[in-house]
């Protein structure tokens, strides 16, 4: 992160009190895990199953120069700079919003029942051909992880790509209003968290909360054949829209799609003569690629610029990757918190290609 003086953090979080003489000390990172604190860190003790305030000594030992604090001042370590706030998580979120405004990058927000992480990784790869990009690390896509991602952002960032997850109504709205995206994306509507929301229509409604913080001059990208999105979209939204899909009724579409076990190729109407490639199989991954290409297009990049990076992008671990098993077998690994929708699609792919392998090996 950009080195930031404590006095500026105090103002950003609306601190109740800060009386230390260390107001001109610089913070160079923010950590809520005391084990990850390094010299120059601001420690944020969060309250959950355990109380992070209990780990202040470890944070100091590891080099923290200040801490947010919501316990009583009497419980604070003597002689250590404490920024007194009502709620340390809320204070971290306020700091993240202020820091985002200070750096002022373009913001891409991505949500959806499945495909968020893959689309995020594709998007970061294609945008990095021309821009300095910072993206969500792993699955840091909630009210703790998203502000942490923002606060980890280098000061020379041009675009920040933020994954936004949810398990209940209202959560995406909060994240969108905090991040204020320039580009908002919904990858797909599945059945994730239907036990809390009751129906796919309610899931779509919750995902559409990503529009709550979308800038007026922003762009909304979504699958145009998803009626649950189309039917619930605001009718008078001022933002631009781009639909994506596998038919020519969409604003951005793919055609002449081919795939084998490990890769897919496609053409798009954005550059009809240019063959694009992704190191993944499956129509849903082609759809994810279209979302990434639509984001690049909305930010002024050409398909010629992004083609090479899309073909070789690095995917987050355990997300639909083929692994080599024993006896020359292949294992499709999507073990990182895979959704029911994703598993249904992956099972189709694995059966299709593994049956082909079996036929080749055992036919006479």
Helices and strands as residue ranges (DSSP letters): E 4-5, H 6-13, E 26-27, E 29-31, G 34-36, E 41-44, G 52-55, H 56-61, E 66-69, G 73-75, E 82-84, H 88-103, E 106-111, H 116-127, E 133-135, H 145-151, E 159-163, H 171-179, E 183-186, H 194-197, H 200-207, G 208-212, E 219-223, H 227-230, E 240-245, E 252-259, E 264-268, E 276-278, H 283-298, H 303-311, E 321-324, G 326-328, E 330-333, H 340-362
